[in-house]
């Protein structure tokens, strides 16, 4: 093997070795914490962490999803009026996103359960 090929091989091995030390998933700070809390049914903690994410990253890629799951958490806690307000806000602010459609479904479910 010539010197050039050896250097290329060494560089490739170095890059792969670095990947071994990387976490298996990305950590999105407060959003990741909120996801764990939501999955564990710890809705109050989930709401707090989602709000912290939104405060830190109001225009972040996950902000709309965080808002949706705040409302879902409020629903799980039987705080339906707060949840309705959250879902309605999503529908008004983001009418063209899938989260608006999902929020409409949640609003429909809340209306049906209130009857």
BAFI-92224 format. One line per 8 residues: number of its first residue (from 1); their letters; for each residue x, y, z of N, C-alpha, C, O. Coordinates in pm, 1 decimal, always signed. Layout:
N
NUM	A	X:Y:Z:X:Y:Z:X:Y:Z:X:Y:Z ~ ...
% end
This chain:
115
1	XXXXXXXX	+86.0:-117.3:+0.0:+0.0:+0.0:+0.0:+90.4:+123.3:+0.0:+185.1:+132.0:+78.2 ~ +60.4:+217.3:-87.6:+144.8:+335.7:-93.4:+107.8:+432.2:+20.0:+8.5:+413.4:+90.4 ~ +190.4:+535.0:+35.0:+174.1:+630.7:+145.6:+41.1:+705.5:+136.7:-21.5:+730.0:+239.8 ~ -3.8:+742.5:+16.8:-128.8:+815.9:-1.1:-247.6:+730.0:+41.7:-335.2:+778.0:+113.7 ~ -251.8:+605.3:-1.0:-360.5:+515.0:+37.2:-360.6:+488.8:+187.3:-466.6:+475.5:+248.4 ~ -243.2:+481.6:+245.6:-232.9:+459.8:+390.2:-290.8:+578.4:+467.7:-358.1:+560.9:+569.3 ~ -263.9:+697.1:+418.7:-317.1:+816.7:+484.4:-469.3:+823.2:+472.3:-537.5:+858.6:+568.5 ~ -522.1:+789.8:+356.2:-666.9:+789.4:+336.2:-731.3:+686.3:+427.4:-831.9:+714.5:+492.6
9	XXXXXXXX	-673.3:+566.7:+432.0:-726.8:+461.7:+519.2:-721.5:+504.4:+665.6:-816.6:+480.3:+740.0 ~ -614.2:+565.9:+707.3:-601.7:+612.5:+845.4:-707.7:+718.3:+876.4:-766.1:+717.9:+984.8 ~ -732.4:+808.6:+781.5:-832.8:+912.9:+802.6:-972.3:+852.7:+816.2:-1049.7:+893.2:+902.9 ~ -1004.1:+756.4:+730.9:-1134.7:+690.2:+736.2:-1151.5:+617.4:+868.8:-1256.1:+627.8:+932.7 ~ -1049.9:+544.4:+909.9:-1057.3:+472.6:+1038.2:-1071.5:+569.0:+1154.9:-1143.9:+540.9:+1250.4 ~ -1003.0:+682.5:+1147.9:-1013.2:+784.3:+1252.1:-1155.7:+837.3:+1261.7:-1208.5:+854.4:+1371.6 ~ -1218.4:+863.4:+1146.1:-1356.3:+913.4:+1145.3:-1452.4:+810.3:+1202.7:-1539.5:+845.2:+1282.5 ~ -1438.3:+684.6:+1163.9:-1525.6:+580.4:+1216.9:-1504.9:+559.7:+1365.8:-1600.7:+535.1:+1439.2
17	XXXXXXXX	-1381.4:+569.5:+1410.6:-1352.8:+553.6:+1553.3:-1421.1:+663.8:+1633.1:-1469.4:+639.9:+1743.8 ~ -1425.3:+783.3:+1577.8:-1492.8:+894.8:+1644.3:-1641.4:+871.1:+1657.9:-1702.6:+914.9:+1755.4 ~ -1700.5:+802.3:+1561.6:-1844.0:+774.3:+1565.8:-1880.9:+679.1:+1678.8:-1994.3:+680.9:+1726.6 ~ -1787.8:+597.5:+1721.4:-1816.1:+502.1:+1828.5:-1846.5:+571.0:+1960.2:-1913.3:+513.6:+2046.3 ~ -1798.8:+692.0:+1976.7:-1817.0:+764.2:+2102.6:-1936.4:+858.5:+2099.1:-1963.8:+926.8:+2197.8 ~ -2006.9:+863.4:+1988.7:-2122.3:+952.0:+1976.7:-2244.3:+886.4:+2038.4:-2259.0:+764.4:+2030.6 ~ -2332.9:+965.3:+2100.1:-2455.1:+907.1:+2155.6:-2542.2:+849.1:+2044.4:-2533.0:+890.1:+1928.7 ~ -2625.9:+754.0:+2081.2:-2710.2:+684.4:+1984.1:-2817.3:+776.8:+1926.3:-2865.2:+752.3:+1815.6
25	XXXXXXXX	-2855.5:+881.2:+1997.6:-2957.1:+971.7:+1948.2:-2914.0:+1114.1:+1979.3:-2825.4:+1137.9:+2061.4 ~ -2976.9:+1205.2:+1913.7:-2947.0:+1345.7:+1939.1:-3015.8:+1389.8:+2067.1:-3123.6:+1341.6:+2101.9 ~ -2952.1:+1481.0:+2135.2:-3009.8:+1536.3:+2256.9:-3051.5:+1680.0:+2227.1:-2968.9:+1763.8:+2191.0 ~ -3180.3:+1706.9:+2242.9:-3233.5:+1839.2:+2215.6:-3266.2:+1911.4:+2345.5:-3361.8:+1988.8:+2350.9 ~ -3189.3:+1887.4:+2448.7:-3203.5:+1958.7:+2574.5:-3339.1:+1940.7:+2639.2:-3384.1:+1828.8:+2663.5 ~ -3404.1:+2054.2:+2666.9:-3532.6:+2050.6:+2735.8:-3636.9:+1970.7:+2657.1:-3722.8:+1905.1:+2716.1 ~ -3629.2:+1976.3:+2524.9:-3726.1:+1900.9:+2444.6:-3708.6:+1751.2:+2468.2:-3807.3:+1679.4:+2484.4 ~ -3585.7:+1703.8:+2470.3:-3560.9:+1561.7:+2496.3:-3610.5:+1522.3:+2635.3:-3669.6:+1415.8:+2653.3
33	XXXXXXXX	-3586.1:+1608.3:+2732.0:-3635.4:+1582.3:+2867.5:-3787.6:+1571.4:+2867.3:-3844.7:+1480.8:+2928.0 ~ -3851.8:+1664.5:+2798.6:-3998.0:+1665.6:+2793.0:-4051.4:+1537.6:+2730.3:-4150.4:+1481.8:+2777.9 ~ -3987.3:+1490.9:+2625.0:-4030.7:+1367.4:+2558.9:-4024.7:+1248.6:+2655.5:-4114.5:+1164.4:+2657.7 ~ -3919.5:+1243.3:+2733.6:-3905.8:+1134.9:+2832.6:-4017.6:+1144.6:+2936.5:-4081.8:+1044.8:+2969.3 ~ -4039.9:+1265.2:+2987.5:-4144.5:+1283.3:+3088.0:-4282.0:+1247.5:+3030.5:-4361.5:+1180.7:+3096.5 ~ -4309.1:+1291.3:+2909.6:-4439.2:+1261.5:+2847.1:-4456.2:+1110.6:+2831.6:-4562.0:+1056.6:+2863.9 ~ -4354.5:+1043.2:+2783.4:-4361.6:+898.4:+2763.8:-4382.4:+824.1:+2895.9:-4443.6:+717.4:+2898.8 ~ -4331.4:+880.8:+3003.9:-4346.1:+819.3:+3136.6:-4474.5:+861.0:+3207.5:-4499.7:+818.4:+3320.2
41	XXXXXXXX	-4556.0:+944.3:+3142.0:-4679.9:+989.4:+3204.0:-4660.3:+1096.8:+3309.5:-4749.9:+1121.7:+3390.2 ~ -4544.8:+1160.3:+3309.9:-4516.3:+1269.4:+3404.0:-4547.5:+1401.6:+3333.8:-4458.3:+1476.4:+3293.7 ~ -4677.0:+1426.8:+3320.8:-4723.9:+1535.4:+3235.4:-4688.8:+1674.9:+3285.8:-4659.5:+1763.2:+3205.2 ~ -4691.0:+1696.6:+3415.7:-4653.1:+1828.3:+3469.6:-4508.2:+1858.9:+3434.7:-4476.3:+1969.0:+3389.8 ~ -4420.9:+1761.3:+3455.4:-4279.4:+1781.2:+3423.0:-4261.0:+1797.5:+3272.6:-4176.4:+1875.0:+3227.9 ~ -4340.3:+1724.4:+3194.9:-4333.0:+1737.6:+3049.0:-4369.9:+1879.8:+3008.1:-4300.3:+1941.6:+2927.6 ~ -4478.3:+1931.2:+3062.9:-4522.2:+2067.8:+3030.8:-4411.5:+2167.4:+3064.8:-4379.5:+2255.2:+2984.7 ~ -4353.9:+2153.2:+3182.9:-4246.3:+2245.1:+3223.4:-4129.1:+2240.3:+3125.7:-4075.6:+2344.3:+3087.1
49	XXXXXXXX	-4089.5:+2119.9:+3086.2:-3974.7:+2106.5:+2996.2:-4006.7:+2153.8:+2854.6:-3922.2:+2215.1:+2789.2 ~ -4128.1:+2125.9:+2806.8:-4166.9:+2177.9:+2675.3:-4164.8:+2330.5:+2676.5:-4118.8:+2392.8:+2580.9 ~ -4214.5:+2390.5:+2784.3:-4215.7:+2537.0:+2794.3:-4073.7:+2593.6:+2800.1:-4045.6:+2698.3:+2741.8 ~ -3985.8:+2524.5:+2869.8:-3845.9:+2569.5:+2874.6:-3785.1:+2564.7:+2734.6:-3711.6:+2655.1:+2695.1 ~ -3816.2:+2459.1:+2660.2:-3765.2:+2451.7:+2522.6:-3817.3:+2570.0:+2441.2:-3740.3:+2636.0:+2371.4 ~ -3947.4:+2596.7:+2449.9:-4007.1:+2706.4:+2373.9:-3946.3:+2840.5:+2415.7:-3920.9:+2925.9:+2330.8 ~ -3923.1:+2859.4:+2544.8:-3861.9:+2984.2:+2592.1:-3719.9:+3000.7:+2537.2:-3678.5:+3110.7:+2500.4 ~ -3646.4:+2889.3:+2532.4:-3509.0:+2893.3:+2482.6:-3503.7:+2903.7:+2330.3:-3413.9:+2967.9:+2275.7
57	XXXXXXXX	-3598.6:+2841.4:+2261.9:-3595.9:+2832.2:+2115.5:-3735.1:+2860.5:+2057.4:-3795.2:+2771.2:+1997.7 ~ -3786.9:+2981.5:+2073.3:-3924.7:+3008.5:+2027.9:-3946.4:+2982.4:+1879.2:-4058.5:+2952.9:+1837.8 ~ -3843.1:+2992.4:+1799.9:-3854.0:+2965.9:+1656.4:-3789.2:+2832.0:+1620.2:-3767.4:+2803.1:+1502.5 ~ -3758.9:+2751.4:+1720.3:-3694.2:+2622.7:+1695.7:-3782.8:+2528.6:+1615.9:-3905.1:+2542.5:+1614.1 ~ -3719.9:+2433.9:+1550.7:-3792.3:+2337.9:+1467.6:-3894.6:+2256.8:+1545.6:-3992.0:+2208.3:+1488.1 ~ -3874.0:+2241.8:+1673.2:-3961.9:+2158.2:+1754.2:-4063.1:+2238.6:+1835.9:-4139.8:+2180.6:+1912.7 ~ -4064.3:+2369.7:+1820.6:-4151.2:+2454.0:+1903.5:-4298.9:+2421.6:+1882.3:-4373.9:+2411.0:+1979.4 ~ -4341.1:+2405.9:+1759.0:-4482.3:+2374.7:+1732.2:-4519.7:+2238.6:+1790.3:-4629.8:+2220.8:+1842.4
65	XXXXXXXX	-4428.6:+2144.0:+1781.0:-4455.8:+2010.9:+1836.7:-4463.3:+2019.7:+1988.8:-4546.4:+1953.9:+2051.5 ~ -4377.0:+2100.6:+2046.9:-4379.9:+2120.1:+2191.8:-4513.4:+2179.6:+2235.2:-4570.2:+2138.5:+2336.4 ~ -4563.2:+2276.3:+2158.5:-4692.8:+2337.6:+2190.8:-4804.9:+2233.2:+2184.3:-4893.9:+2229.8:+2269.3 ~ -4798.3:+2150.3:+2083.5:-4899.5:+2045.1:+2068.3:-4896.6:+1950.2:+2188.5:-5001.0:+1915.4:+2243.6 ~ -4776.8:+1908.9:+2228.2:-4768.4:+1814.5:+2339.2:-4792.4:+1878.9:+2475.2:-4824.3:+1808.8:+2571.2 ~ -4778.1:+2008.3:+2485.4:-4823.4:+2076.6:+2607.0:-4974.3:+2058.6:+2618.1:-5025.5:+2021.8:+2723.8 ~ -5044.9:+2084.5:+2508.9:-5191.2:+2069.8:+2509.9:-5231.8:+1923.9:+2532.9:-5328.2:+1897.2:+2604.7 ~ -5159.6:+1830.5:+2473.0:-5189.2:+1688.3:+2496.0:-5167.6:+1652.8:+2643.5:-5246.4:+1578.2:+2701.7
73	XXXXXXXX	-5063.0:+1705.3:+2702.5:-5036.1:+1681.3:+2844.4:-5146.1:+1739.9:+2931.1:-5188.2:+1678.5:+3029.2 ~ -5192.3:+1858.0:+2895.2:-5302.1:+1920.6:+2969.5:-5428.5:+1835.7:+2958.8:-5503.6:+1823.0:+3055.5 ~ -5451.7:+1778.2:+2842.0:-5565.9:+1687.7:+2825.5:-5552.8:+1567.8:+2918.5:-5649.3:+1528.0:+2983.7 ~ -5433.7:+1511.0:+2924.1:-5410.7:+1394.9:+3009.8:-5432.3:+1429.1:+3157.0:-5471.4:+1343.9:+3236.7 ~ -5406.1:+1555.7:+3191.9:-5425.4:+1601.3:+3330.3:-5568.0:+1651.9:+3355.0:-5597.6:+1704.8:+3462.1 ~ -5655.6:+1635.6:+3256.0:-5796.0:+1678.4:+3264.0:-5810.1:+1829.5:+3275.5:-5909.0:+1879.0:+3329.4 ~ -5711.6:+1902.6:+3225.0:-5718.9:+2048.6:+3220.2:-5764.5:+2086.7:+3079.7:-5691.4:+2148.8:+3002.5 ~ -5887.1:+2047.4:+3050.1:-5939.0:+2056.4:+2914.3:-5951.0:+2199.0:+2861.2:-5928.6:+2221.6:+2742.3
81	XXXXXXXX	-5985.5:+2295.1:+2945.5:-5995.7:+2432.9:+2897.9:-5859.3:+2485.0:+2851.3:-5849.5:+2551.3:+2748.1 ~ -5755.0:+2454.5:+2928.0:-5620.5:+2494.9:+2888.0:-5579.4:+2423.5:+2759.7:-5519.4:+2483.9:+2670.7 ~ -5611.7:+2295.9:+2750.6:-5578.4:+2218.2:+2632.1:-5647.9:+2275.3:+2508.8:-5586.3:+2289.9:+2403.2 ~ -5776.7:+2307.5:+2523.0:-5850.9:+2365.9:+2410.2:-5784.8:+2494.3:+2361.9:-5768.2:+2515.4:+2241.7 ~ -5747.5:+2579.5:+2456.3:-5681.5:+2704.2:+2420.0:-5552.6:+2676.2:+2342.1:-5524.2:+2742.4:+2242.2 ~ -5476.4:+2579.6:+2387.6:-5351.4:+2543.7:+2319.2:-5375.5:+2490.6:+2178.9:-5308.9:+2532.4:+2084.1 ~ -5470.8:+2398.3:+2165.2:-5501.0:+2342.8:+2033.3:-5554.9:+2450.7:+1939.0:-5517.1:+2455.6:+1821.9 ~ -5643.3:+2537.3:+1990.1:-5698.9:+2645.1:+1907.3:-5588.5:+2739.8:+1860.1:-5590.4:+2786.3:+1746.1
89	XXXXXXXX	-5494.3:+2767.6:+1946.8:-5382.2:+2854.4:+1911.3:-5300.2:+2793.7:+1797.0:-5258.3:+2864.4:+1705.4 ~ -5278.3:+2664.4:+1803.3:-5203.2:+2596.4:+1697.6:-5278.3:+2605.1:+1565.1:-5218.9:+2632.6:+1460.9 ~ -5408.7:+2581.5:+1569.9:-5490.5:+2588.0:+1447.7:-5483.3:+2728.1:+1386.4:-5472.8:+2742.4:+1264.6 ~ -5488.8:+2830.5:+1470.5:-5486.1:+2968.2:+1421.0:-5348.1:+3009.2:+1369.8:-5336.6:+3074.1:+1265.8 ~ -5244.4:+2971.2:+1442.8:-5109.3:+3015.7:+1408.0:-5045.6:+2935.5:+1294.1:-4964.3:+2988.5:+1218.4 ~ -5082.1:+2810.2:+1282.4:-5015.4:+2721.0:+1187.1:-5117.8:+2643.6:+1103.6:-5114.0:+2520.5:+1101.5 ~ -5208.6:+2712.5:+1035.2:-5319.3:+2643.5:+967.9:-5277.1:+2545.8:+858.8:-5352.9:+2454.8:+825.2 ~ -5158.6:+2562.8:+803.6:-5115.3:+2477.9:+693.1:-5029.7:+2359.2:+736.4:-4988.5:+2278.8:+652.8
97	XXXXXXXX	-5003.4:+2347.9:+863.3:-4918.4:+2238.0:+910.9:-5002.4:+2121.2:+960.9:-5118.2:+2138.0:+999.3 ~ -4942.9:+2004.4:+959.6:-5011.5:+1883.5:+1006.3:-5053.1:+1897.4:+1152.3:-5151.2:+1836.8:+1195.3 ~ -4978.6:+1977.1:+1228.2:-5010.7:+1994.5:+1370.0:-5144.5:+2064.9:+1388.3:-5211.5:+2044.7:+1489.5 ~ -5184.0:+2146.9:+1292.1:-5316.5:+2210.1:+1297.2:-5424.2:+2104.2:+1277.2:-5526.2:+2105.4:+1346.1 ~ -5402.0:+2013.0:+1183.8:-5499.1:+1905.7:+1160.5:-5510.4:+1815.2:+1282.8:-5620.2:+1776.6:+1322.8 ~ -5397.1:+1782.1:+1340.8:-5398.8:+1699.2:+1461.6:-5468.0:+1771.7:+1576.8:-5539.0:+1710.2:+1656.4 ~ -5447.0:+1901.4:+1584.5:-5512.0:+1981.0:+1689.5:-5662.4:+1985.6:+1668.9:-5738.3:+1981.0:+1765.7 ~ -5706.4:+1994.5:+1544.5:-5850.4:+1991.8:+1516.1:-5911.5:+1859.6:+1562.7:-6021.8:+1857.0:+1617.3
105	XXXXXXXX	-5839.3:+1751.3:+1540.6:-5887.2:+1620.1:+1587.4:-5898.3:+1617.8:+1739.1:-5995.5:+1565.6:+1793.9 ~ -5799.6:+1673.8:+1806.5:-5801.0:+1677.8:+1952.4:-5916.8:+1763.6:+2002.6:-5983.6:+1727.8:+2099.6 ~ -5940.1:+1875.9:+1937.0:-6053.1:+1961.5:+1975.4:-6184.9:+1887.9:+1957.9:-6273.8:+1897.8:+2042.5 ~ -6197.6:+1815.5:+1850.3:-6318.0:+1735.3:+1825.6:-6335.3:+1630.3:+1936.2:-6445.8:+1611.1:+1986.8 ~ -6227.8:+1563.4:+1973.0:-6233.2:+1463.7:+2080.4:-6273.4:+1526.6:+2213.9:-6351.0:+1468.7:+2289.9 ~ -6220.2:+1644.4:+2241.3:-6255.9:+1713.5:+2366.1:-6402.1:+1752.5:+2367.3:-6468.7:+1741.4:+2470.3 ~ -6453.1:+1798.4:+2253.0:-6595.7:+1833.7:+2243.5:-6683.5:+1712.7:+2265.1:-6783.4:+1719.9:+2336.6 ~ -6647.2:+1601.9:+2204.1:-6726.6:+1479.9:+2217.6:-6723.9:+1426.4:+2359.8:-6824.8:+1375.8:+2409.0
113	XXX	-6610.3:+1437.0:+2425.6:-6602.3:+1387.5:+2563.8:-6675.8:+1477.2:+2662.0:-6713.5:+1433.3:+2770.7 ~ -6696.3:+1603.4:+2623.7:-6769.1:+1697.8:+2710.8:-6919.3:+1675.1:+2706.5:-6991.4:+1721.6:+2794.8 ~ -6967.0:+1605.0:+2605.9:-7111.2:+1584.0:+2589.7:-7160.6:+1467.0:+2670.0:-7279.7:+1436.1:+2667.2
% end
